[in-house]
């Protein structure tokens, strides 16, 4: 998995998410003890369903998730912990409660997968891992057939419906943010990306974009027009522009950033 480097605001936002998660986990634990009269009865475990329904198992899941959120407060780069928490709850909800009763299990599963994608887990053997994720999701949902065909069908409907809503929302949101970014940055010409340009070269380019004549620029710089034109020819080659006209046609109206 790749190492993720976050900015300070991003880390603080992750910590804010974790604080909310800690509050939720504490409420889960409190609800569990109130529901069981402060005891954790361990009934006979005969299959996966009874294991996941056991009060002790629920307590373990809640406590492990609480610890994971606390770790993320101090190590926000370890996004894999988010994935672990999401999968723990999604598996329990999909298998025990079924999506027909509690559809939030599907968004939790998708959250777990998205965290793994972001952390770089899908970078190698991508197709196999994507197919495996889909098959596992469908198989877990299919386990609801033990409650009857109607419950199974409703679970699949909830799965496809929630997945569609989340993916479409993600699509439009990311495209909107991309357009906002393009609109914000498209009119800025960052000359720092050209290390061969001197400070004076950059000032000359800005002067030309301000529609100053060569005679004015040469006079302000204390050089001849011929010397200026020779250097401008070199500058145009550096920035990938043919001539003064091409420069104005391409970058006119842009904010020049040194």
Backbone bond lengths (Angstrom), bond angles and torsions (degrees), N, CA, C in turn:
res aa  C-N    CA-C-N  psi(-1)  N-CA   C-N-CA  omega(-1)  CA-C   N-CA-C  phi
1 X - - - 1.467 - - 1.515 110.05 -
2 X 1.322 115.87 144.49 1.455 118.98 -176.19 1.521 111.61 -81.31
3 X 1.308 115.12 151.78 1.455 120.58 177.70 1.519 109.08 -81.17
4 X 1.336 115.71 129.64 1.459 121.21 -177.37 1.521 109.00 -103.38
5 X 1.319 115.67 130.89 1.457 120.94 177.18 1.524 108.38 -111.54
6 X 1.319 116.52 118.63 1.461 121.75 -178.36 1.522 110.76 -104.52
7 X 1.309 115.29 153.51 1.455 120.20 172.03 1.530 107.64 -75.83
8 X 1.307 116.21 165.23 1.473 120.37 -179.49 1.527 111.89 -60.82
9 X 1.358 119.76 -44.39 1.472 119.24 177.08 1.531 112.86 -60.18
10 X 1.355 116.79 -37.13 1.463 120.28 179.22 1.529 110.67 -65.90
11 X 1.323 116.94 -41.36 1.463 120.78 178.14 1.525 110.60 -62.98
12 X 1.324 116.13 -42.37 1.466 119.50 179.24 1.522 111.62 -64.69
13 X 1.339 116.59 -35.33 1.464 120.00 177.77 1.525 110.61 -66.90
14 X 1.340 116.85 -40.89 1.464 120.88 177.02 1.523 110.11 -62.82
15 X 1.324 116.24 -40.39 1.467 120.07 178.18 1.528 110.66 -63.69
16 X 1.340 116.36 -36.56 1.469 120.17 176.62 1.527 110.23 -63.03
17 X 1.343 116.66 -42.75 1.467 120.52 176.75 1.525 110.02 -59.86
18 X 1.333 115.83 -41.70 1.463 120.47 -178.31 1.521 111.63 -65.54
19 X 1.334 116.63 -38.76 1.463 119.62 177.54 1.516 110.83 -61.30
20 X 1.331 116.33 -41.34 1.460 119.85 175.65 1.526 111.18 -63.77
21 X 1.342 115.66 -39.97 1.457 119.61 178.31 1.523 111.90 -64.12
22 X 1.339 116.76 -39.39 1.463 120.66 178.62 1.523 110.57 -63.03
23 X 1.325 117.19 -42.06 1.468 120.92 178.65 1.521 110.41 -61.99
24 X 1.331 115.95 -44.48 1.469 120.66 179.82 1.531 110.68 -62.57
25 X 1.339 116.97 -44.09 1.459 120.42 -179.31 1.529 111.28 -64.33
26 X 1.323 117.21 -39.98 1.469 120.14 177.53 1.526 110.84 -63.39
27 X 1.330 116.16 -38.23 1.470 119.95 176.89 1.524 110.91 -67.51
28 X 1.329 117.61 -38.41 1.467 121.55 176.33 1.528 110.30 -59.35
29 X 1.336 115.21 -47.76 1.467 119.99 -178.59 1.523 110.68 -64.23
30 X 1.343 116.45 -41.89 1.465 120.30 178.26 1.523 110.58 -62.82
31 X 1.325 117.49 -43.63 1.466 121.41 178.75 1.517 111.31 -61.43
32 X 1.342 116.27 -40.38 1.462 120.43 -179.46 1.518 111.10 -62.52
33 X 1.335 117.08 -45.30 1.460 119.96 -179.00 1.529 111.59 -69.85
34 X 1.314 117.72 -35.93 1.463 119.83 176.79 1.524 111.21 -67.27
35 X 1.322 115.72 -37.57 1.472 119.64 -179.68 1.521 111.67 -69.88
36 X 1.338 116.19 -30.17 1.467 119.86 -177.49 1.524 112.22 -103.64
37 X 1.347 116.07 14.31 1.481 120.34 -179.96 1.526 111.54 56.84
38 X 1.344 114.53 44.67 1.465 122.32 177.12 1.522 113.09 62.72
39 X 1.309 118.08 23.04 1.468 122.24 175.36 1.522 108.37 -128.53
40 X 1.310 114.70 155.23 1.464 120.24 177.24 1.524 107.97 -118.61
41 X 1.317 115.71 88.35 1.455 120.68 -178.26 1.525 110.44 -69.88
42 X 1.305 116.60 130.86 1.455 122.41 178.11 1.520 108.78 -104.55
43 X 1.322 115.99 102.62 1.461 120.47 179.58 1.522 109.53 -83.73
44 X 1.302 115.45 171.84 1.460 120.39 -179.93 1.537 109.75 -65.07
45 X 1.297 116.20 128.88 1.463 121.27 -178.96 1.525 108.75 -101.02
46 X 1.332 115.97 117.16 1.459 121.09 -176.85 1.522 113.31 -113.30
47 X 1.309 116.93 -21.65 1.470 119.78 -179.65 1.523 109.14 -154.18
48 X 1.342 115.83 -177.54 1.468 120.65 -178.22 1.520 110.95 -62.20
49 X 1.321 117.02 -38.03 1.468 120.72 -178.01 1.522 111.23 -62.55
50 X 1.334 116.74 -49.21 1.464 119.42 -179.54 1.529 111.24 -66.35
51 X 1.346 116.12 -30.82 1.471 119.54 176.92 1.526 110.62 -65.35
52 X 1.339 116.20 -44.97 1.456 120.17 -178.60 1.521 112.13 -72.24
53 X 1.347 116.93 -25.58 1.462 120.50 -179.91 1.520 112.12 -83.22
54 X 1.332 117.68 -15.26 1.460 121.16 -176.74 1.528 110.94 -61.71
55 X 1.335 115.82 139.29 1.464 120.90 -179.18 1.528 111.20 -58.96
56 X 1.327 116.36 -38.04 1.460 120.04 -178.95 1.531 110.81 -65.33
57 X 1.337 116.56 -39.26 1.470 120.36 178.48 1.516 110.54 -64.62
58 X 1.335 115.95 -43.93 1.462 120.18 178.93 1.524 110.28 -61.02
59 X 1.333 116.19 -41.75 1.469 120.50 179.31 1.528 110.44 -62.86
60 X 1.343 116.31 -41.57 1.467 120.32 -180.00 1.523 110.39 -63.11
61 X 1.336 117.38 -44.23 1.470 121.50 179.22 1.525 110.43 -60.85
62 X 1.343 116.36 -44.65 1.460 120.17 -179.39 1.528 111.54 -64.27
63 X 1.330 116.74 -42.47 1.466 120.51 -178.03 1.524 111.04 -69.68
64 X 1.336 117.09 -42.20 1.467 120.51 178.10 1.529 110.17 -61.64
65 X 1.332 116.81 -41.96 1.474 120.69 179.14 1.524 110.45 -66.02
66 X 1.330 116.86 -38.62 1.465 121.11 177.60 1.527 110.51 -61.40
67 X 1.335 116.10 -44.75 1.464 120.33 178.72 1.535 110.63 -63.22
68 X 1.337 116.56 -40.15 1.460 120.77 179.91 1.526 110.86 -62.53
69 X 1.335 117.36 -42.08 1.464 120.62 178.38 1.530 110.76 -64.29
70 X 1.318 116.92 -38.45 1.463 120.59 178.65 1.528 110.42 -64.94
71 X 1.338 116.61 -42.19 1.470 120.86 177.46 1.528 110.45 -60.88
72 X 1.337 116.33 -40.43 1.466 120.73 -179.05 1.526 112.30 -66.26
73 X 1.323 117.51 -24.46 1.464 120.28 175.56 1.527 109.81 -59.86
74 X 1.330 115.78 -39.94 1.462 121.11 -176.68 1.533 112.20 -94.28
75 X 1.328 116.87 -24.38 1.469 121.06 -179.53 1.530 109.60 -129.00
76 X 1.328 117.24 69.07 1.466 119.99 -175.73 1.523 114.20 -64.45
77 X 1.361 117.18 -16.66 1.466 119.34 179.53 1.525 112.51 -73.24
78 X 1.332 116.81 -18.96 1.468 120.36 -177.37 1.530 110.52 -81.03
79 X 1.329 114.57 69.65 1.453 121.56 -175.02 1.523 112.08 -64.48
80 X 1.343 117.19 -17.19 1.461 121.07 -179.63 1.532 110.78 -62.48
81 X 1.330 117.89 -24.98 1.466 120.39 178.22 1.524 110.85 -66.54
82 X 1.330 116.94 -34.86 1.466 120.10 174.97 1.525 109.66 -61.06
83 X 1.328 114.83 -41.72 1.463 120.13 179.69 1.526 110.74 -62.21
84 X 1.319 116.53 -43.26 1.458 120.87 -179.87 1.525 111.58 -60.93
85 X 1.332 116.06 -45.61 1.462 120.70 179.59 1.523 110.71 -62.43
86 X 1.332 115.88 -45.41 1.467 120.48 -178.79 1.524 111.29 -61.31
87 X 1.335 116.94 -44.13 1.464 120.48 -178.84 1.529 111.73 -67.84
88 X 1.327 117.36 -38.88 1.467 120.12 179.07 1.530 111.02 -56.09
89 X 1.324 115.73 -49.42 1.463 119.62 -177.49 1.527 112.16 -75.13
90 X 1.332 116.90 -36.43 1.472 118.04 -178.90 1.524 111.02 -66.53
91 X 1.339 118.29 -41.53 1.458 120.76 178.92 1.528 110.42 -61.31
92 X 1.331 115.49 -44.83 1.464 118.67 -179.01 1.526 110.97 -63.96
93 X 1.325 117.11 -45.56 1.466 120.89 -177.51 1.527 111.29 -66.18
94 X 1.335 116.93 -45.52 1.465 120.08 -177.10 1.522 111.44 -66.12
95 X 1.336 117.07 -41.09 1.461 120.78 -175.75 1.526 112.11 -80.25
96 X 1.320 117.25 -42.46 1.470 120.70 -174.49 1.522 111.98 -90.31
97 X 1.336 117.09 -56.73 1.461 120.05 -174.89 1.531 112.34 -80.66
98 X 1.313 117.17 -30.14 1.472 127.43 -172.32 1.537 110.13 73.03
99 X 1.325 114.99 150.90 1.459 120.19 -179.73 1.518 112.14 -69.83
100 X 1.323 116.64 -21.54 1.461 119.82 177.95 1.520 110.81 -64.14
101 X 1.338 116.04 -31.33 1.468 121.60 -179.95 1.528 111.01 -94.06
102 X 1.334 116.23 -42.83 1.465 121.31 -175.67 1.535 109.64 -133.13
103 X 1.330 117.98 82.71 1.476 121.45 -174.05 1.524 115.25 -67.08
104 X 1.339 118.93 -8.30 1.464 119.90 -179.21 1.531 111.54 -64.95
105 X 1.318 116.57 -14.87 1.460 119.64 177.90 1.522 112.93 -60.03
106 X 1.344 117.01 -33.79 1.462 120.00 -179.71 1.533 112.32 -69.59
107 X 1.347 119.19 -48.69 1.471 118.43 175.17 1.524 112.85 -58.14
108 X 1.335 116.75 -34.34 1.461 119.73 178.37 1.527 110.89 -66.31
109 X 1.325 116.64 -39.97 1.462 120.04 177.47 1.529 110.53 -63.57
110 X 1.326 116.41 -44.46 1.465 120.32 178.94 1.531 111.14 -64.32
111 X 1.338 116.56 -35.15 1.463 120.25 176.17 1.519 110.74 -62.51
112 X 1.342 116.17 -43.25 1.455 120.07 178.61 1.514 112.08 -61.24
113 X 1.334 116.32 -43.52 1.465 120.82 179.54 1.531 110.71 -65.77
114 X 1.340 116.52 -43.24 1.472 119.95 -178.80 1.524 111.08 -63.34
115 X 1.338 117.99 -36.05 1.470 120.69 177.30 1.531 110.56 -64.83
116 X 1.330 116.28 -39.78 1.464 119.60 178.03 1.525 110.98 -66.81
117 X 1.342 116.51 -39.08 1.462 120.29 177.56 1.522 110.11 -61.67
118 X 1.323 116.38 -46.30 1.467 120.89 -177.45 1.521 111.72 -66.50
119 X 1.333 115.91 -32.78 1.468 118.83 -178.09 1.529 112.17 -78.87
120 X 1.343 117.55 -7.14 1.455 120.78 176.91 1.514 115.08 96.46
121 X 1.335 117.39 7.17 1.463 120.54 -177.57 1.527 111.85 -66.64
122 X 1.320 117.41 -26.85 1.460 121.96 -179.04 1.533 112.43 -89.82
123 X 1.316 117.23 5.03 1.461 119.63 -175.73 1.520 111.85 -65.23
124 X 1.327 117.58 -38.47 1.463 122.28 178.70 1.528 109.18 -105.87
125 X 1.345 116.23 143.13 1.469 122.65 -178.64 1.531 110.43 53.22
126 X 1.327 114.89 45.28 1.467 121.37 -172.97 1.520 112.64 -57.87
127 X 1.326 117.32 -47.85 1.469 120.85 -175.56 1.523 110.55 -62.16
128 X 1.330 116.43 -45.64 1.462 120.80 -179.17 1.524 110.78 -61.09
129 X 1.314 117.09 -42.78 1.459 121.01 -177.62 1.527 111.45 -70.21
130 X 1.334 116.78 -38.04 1.464 119.76 178.30 1.522 110.22 -65.06
131 X 1.341 116.24 -47.11 1.465 120.46 179.26 1.529 110.25 -61.65
132 X 1.339 116.73 -42.20 1.473 120.88 179.45 1.527 111.07 -61.43
133 X 1.334 116.61 -41.03 1.467 120.95 179.52 1.526 110.89 -62.18
134 X 1.330 116.02 -42.30 1.469 120.27 179.97 1.522 110.46 -67.43
135 X 1.346 117.05 -44.58 1.464 121.47 -179.02 1.525 110.76 -62.48
136 X 1.342 116.83 -44.71 1.469 120.62 179.23 1.522 110.74 -61.61
137 X 1.332 116.42 -42.81 1.466 120.76 178.99 1.529 110.65 -60.77
138 X 1.317 116.83 -47.65 1.469 120.77 -179.23 1.525 111.57 -65.83
139 X 1.335 116.40 -36.59 1.468 120.41 179.46 1.526 110.90 -67.35
140 X 1.321 116.51 -42.33 1.470 119.92 177.90 1.525 110.79 -61.31
141 X 1.332 115.71 -44.07 1.466 119.80 179.42 1.525 109.83 -64.88
142 X 1.332 116.20 -37.85 1.462 120.32 -179.71 1.512 113.59 -63.14
143 X 1.348 116.43 -21.79 1.472 119.07 178.61 1.520 112.08 -64.88
144 X 1.341 116.93 -16.13 1.477 120.02 178.76 1.518 111.54 -71.63
145 X 1.334 117.32 -6.18 1.475 120.60 179.02 1.528 111.60 -63.40
146 X 1.342 116.75 -21.02 1.460 119.41 179.26 1.525 111.89 -65.93
147 X 1.347 116.57 -17.66 1.459 120.31 176.93 1.530 111.70 -92.30
148 X 1.333 115.95 -1.42 1.449 119.73 179.64 1.520 111.81 121.17
149 X 1.330 115.03 159.31 1.467 120.90 -177.20 1.525 112.11 -63.39
150 X 1.340 116.68 -39.22 1.458 120.05 -178.17 1.527 111.24 -63.56
151 X 1.314 116.76 -43.18 1.465 120.62 178.84 1.522 110.64 -63.59
152 X 1.321 116.28 -39.91 1.464 120.84 179.81 1.529 110.43 -64.56
153 X 1.331 116.48 -45.88 1.464 120.25 179.82 1.526 110.61 -63.35
154 X 1.329 116.50 -43.26 1.470 120.00 178.66 1.524 111.57 -63.46
155 X 1.318 116.54 -33.78 1.468 120.33 178.29 1.530 110.71 -67.05
156 X 1.329 115.74 -42.76 1.467 119.00 177.74 1.530 111.09 -66.27
157 X 1.329 116.95 -38.22 1.466 120.44 177.48 1.531 109.96 -61.13
158 X 1.338 116.22 -45.38 1.468 120.33 178.80 1.525 110.71 -62.89
159 X 1.341 116.21 -39.81 1.464 120.21 -179.68 1.525 111.60 -63.20
160 X 1.333 116.20 -51.48 1.466 119.84 -178.69 1.524 111.31 -66.61
161 X 1.324 116.18 -38.74 1.460 119.91 -178.81 1.519 112.52 -65.19
162 X 1.344 116.63 -49.03 1.462 120.27 -179.57 1.525 111.10 -67.03
163 X 1.331 116.51 -37.77 1.466 119.46 178.66 1.521 110.46 -64.00
164 X 1.336 115.93 -42.69 1.466 119.99 179.95 1.519 110.78 -62.68
165 X 1.331 116.53 -45.70 1.465 120.34 -179.13 1.525 110.95 -61.68
166 X 1.330 116.29 -45.45 1.470 119.95 -178.39 1.529 111.75 -66.37
167 X 1.333 116.73 -43.21 1.462 119.86 -177.96 1.528 111.74 -68.60
168 X 1.332 116.91 -40.13 1.466 119.74 177.94 1.527 110.33 -66.22
169 X 1.337 116.42 -41.70 1.465 120.86 177.09 1.526 110.54 -60.77
170 X 1.341 115.53 -43.45 1.469 120.46 178.59 1.518 110.97 -62.56
171 X 1.330 116.30 -41.55 1.463 120.90 -179.22 1.523 111.32 -61.13
172 X 1.338 116.63 -50.68 1.458 119.71 -177.19 1.531 111.68 -69.84
173 X 1.340 116.66 -36.41 1.459 119.72 -179.79 1.527 111.50 -66.28
174 X 1.342 116.57 -46.17 1.468 119.82 -179.34 1.525 111.06 -65.59
175 X 1.321 117.24 -38.15 1.463 119.58 178.68 1.526 111.39 -68.48
176 X 1.330 115.91 -36.43 1.466 119.23 177.18 1.524 110.43 -64.94
177 X 1.334 116.96 -44.95 1.458 121.04 179.06 1.529 111.06 -63.94
178 X 1.329 116.93 -36.20 1.462 120.02 178.07 1.530 110.75 -65.67
179 X 1.327 115.95 -41.44 1.467 119.64 179.01 1.531 111.08 -65.68
180 X 1.338 115.76 -39.14 1.462 119.69 177.55 1.518 110.38 -63.00
181 X 1.338 115.83 -41.85 1.473 119.99 179.34 1.516 110.98 -64.46
182 X 1.335 115.96 -44.05 1.466 119.76 179.62 1.524 110.66 -62.16
183 X 1.331 115.32 -43.35 1.461 119.56 -179.42 1.520 111.37 -63.86
184 X 1.329 115.82 -34.19 1.459 120.21 -177.56 1.519 112.05 -76.61
185 X 1.347 116.77 -34.68 1.462 120.12 -172.77 1.525 114.57 -105.63
186 X 1.331 117.57 -15.28 1.469 119.91 -173.37 1.521 112.50 -65.79
187 X 1.329 118.02 -25.79 1.456 120.56 -177.64 1.522 112.31 -97.53
188 X 1.325 116.44 21.26 1.464 120.92 177.01 1.521 108.53 -117.81
189 X 1.321 117.18 125.92 1.464 121.81 176.80 1.518 107.46 -106.25
190 X 1.318 115.58 107.05 1.456 121.42 -176.61 1.532 109.41 -88.70
191 X 1.322 116.78 104.32 1.463 121.71 -177.60 1.530 112.55 -78.01
192 X 1.344 116.98 -9.11 1.462 118.97 178.78 1.524 111.83 -68.47
193 X 1.339 116.40 -13.46 1.469 119.74 178.56 1.529 112.08 -77.24
194 X 1.330 116.49 -4.46 1.463 120.70 178.26 1.535 108.82 -113.27
195 X 1.314 118.02 89.89 1.475 120.81 -175.73 1.529 113.95 -65.58
196 X 1.339 118.09 -18.45 1.465 120.65 -178.58 1.528 112.45 -79.60
197 X 1.325 116.72 -7.63 1.467 120.06 179.43 1.520 110.38 -86.54
198 X 1.321 116.07 136.71 1.459 120.38 174.11 1.524 108.79 -86.57
199 X 1.322 115.27 169.93 1.460 119.41 178.03 1.525 110.59 -60.04
200 X 1.327 117.16 -38.56 1.461 120.52 -179.87 1.528 111.03 -68.17
201 X 1.355 116.45 -36.53 1.470 120.29 176.97 1.524 110.43 -58.86
202 X 1.330 115.39 -44.28 1.460 120.52 -178.44 1.532 110.92 -64.85
203 X 1.330 115.52 -39.38 1.465 119.62 178.82 1.528 110.44 -64.90
204 X 1.330 116.20 -37.84 1.463 119.38 178.10 1.525 111.49 -64.54
205 X 1.330 116.31 -42.04 1.466 119.77 178.07 1.531 110.73 -60.69
206 X 1.324 115.29 -41.37 1.465 119.22 178.17 1.528 110.84 -64.90
207 X 1.329 115.57 -39.95 1.471 119.10 178.55 1.526 111.24 -61.81
208 X 1.325 116.32 -41.21 1.465 119.45 179.37 1.519 110.94 -65.15
209 X 1.341 116.52 -40.41 1.466 120.00 177.41 1.521 111.23 -66.44
210 X 1.341 116.19 -24.77 1.468 120.41 174.53 1.531 111.01 -83.57
211 X 1.355 114.43 6.93 1.471 123.46 175.91 1.537 113.37 65.46
212 X 1.318 114.27 34.39 1.455 118.44 172.46 1.521 109.63 -79.79
213 X 1.307 118.02 143.88 1.449 122.94 178.53 1.523 110.25 -77.60
214 X 1.348 115.26 155.71 1.460 119.76 179.47 1.531 111.45 -57.81
215 X 1.306 116.22 -36.91 1.467 119.70 -178.78 1.534 111.05 -62.08
216 X 1.334 115.84 -40.77 1.471 119.84 179.46 1.520 111.28 -66.36
217 X 1.329 115.27 -44.98 1.468 119.81 -178.45 1.527 110.38 -64.01
218 X 1.349 116.53 -43.55 1.466 120.67 -179.71 1.520 111.17 -63.64
219 X 1.315 115.87 -40.67 1.462 120.42 -179.66 1.528 110.74 -65.65
220 X 1.344 116.65 -42.77 1.476 120.40 178.91 1.521 111.70 -65.42
221 X 1.345 116.97 -31.09 1.461 121.17 -176.79 1.522 113.16 -91.14
222 X 1.339 116.95 -8.80 1.455 120.35 178.50 1.510 113.46 73.66
223 X 1.326 118.11 32.34 1.460 122.39 178.51 1.521 108.65 -130.37
224 X 1.332 116.20 170.69 1.462 119.49 179.14 1.528 109.76 -82.51
225 X 1.316 115.13 159.79 1.463 120.29 179.37 1.529 110.46 -63.04
226 X 1.353 116.44 -38.07 1.458 120.37 179.52 1.516 111.87 -61.16
227 X 1.342 116.13 -44.22 1.471 120.56 178.12 1.524 111.04 -62.31
228 X 1.326 115.80 -41.28 1.458 120.37 179.22 1.525 110.84 -62.84
229 X 1.330 116.99 -45.82 1.466 120.18 -178.02 1.528 111.49 -64.18
230 X 1.345 116.25 -38.56 1.465 119.29 177.90 1.534 111.17 -61.82
231 X 1.339 115.77 -44.29 1.457 119.20 -179.48 1.532 110.53 -69.55
232 X 1.331 117.33 -37.35 1.465 120.31 179.71 1.524 110.69 -63.39
233 X 1.334 116.24 -34.43 1.465 119.04 177.14 1.537 110.30 -61.23
234 X 1.335 116.10 -40.83 1.464 120.66 177.64 1.531 110.75 -67.42
235 X 1.325 115.50 -40.09 1.469 119.97 179.96 1.528 110.81 -63.30
236 X 1.334 116.35 -43.02 1.467 120.27 179.18 1.529 110.73 -59.91
237 X 1.331 116.83 -39.23 1.467 120.05 177.40 1.529 111.48 -63.66
238 X 1.338 116.30 -38.64 1.462 120.93 -179.05 1.525 111.22 -63.95
239 X 1.321 117.37 -43.18 1.470 121.49 -176.01 1.531 112.12 -90.43
240 X 1.337 117.16 0.71 1.456 119.80 176.09 1.514 114.68 76.97
241 X 1.341 116.27 32.56 1.464 121.69 179.95 1.532 108.78 -117.61
242 X 1.321 116.54 143.48 1.467 119.62 -177.55 1.526 112.90 -72.32
243 X 1.341 115.98 -48.55 1.465 119.43 -175.12 1.527 109.38 -160.19
244 X 1.329 114.92 -173.81 1.463 121.89 -178.99 1.529 112.02 -59.23
245 X 1.324 116.58 -41.58 1.473 120.38 -179.16 1.524 110.97 -64.02
246 X 1.333 116.56 -42.82 1.462 121.16 178.10 1.528 111.24 -63.89
247 X 1.335 115.84 -37.40 1.455 120.60 178.04 1.525 110.91 -61.26
248 X 1.323 116.35 -48.11 1.465 120.55 -179.88 1.528 111.33 -65.71
249 X 1.332 116.12 -38.31 1.466 119.66 -179.23 1.525 111.69 -68.37
250 X 1.328 116.72 -31.52 1.466 120.88 -175.84 1.524 112.80 -88.21
251 X 1.319 117.47 -43.79 1.463 120.73 -170.62 1.527 114.29 -116.80
252 X 1.308 118.15 10.51 1.467 120.01 177.46 1.519 110.28 -62.95
253 X 1.334 116.61 129.05 1.458 121.18 -178.57 1.507 114.13 92.81
254 X 1.349 116.96 -8.11 1.461 120.52 178.87 1.528 110.88 -79.07
255 X 1.322 114.95 149.66 1.459 120.18 171.20 1.522 107.85 -84.31
256 X 1.331 116.62 123.89 1.460 120.97 -178.16 1.527 109.06 -88.06
257 X 1.314 114.79 124.02 1.464 120.80 -179.55 1.518 108.96 -113.25
258 X 1.336 115.99 126.51 1.462 120.36 179.94 1.525 109.73 -87.42
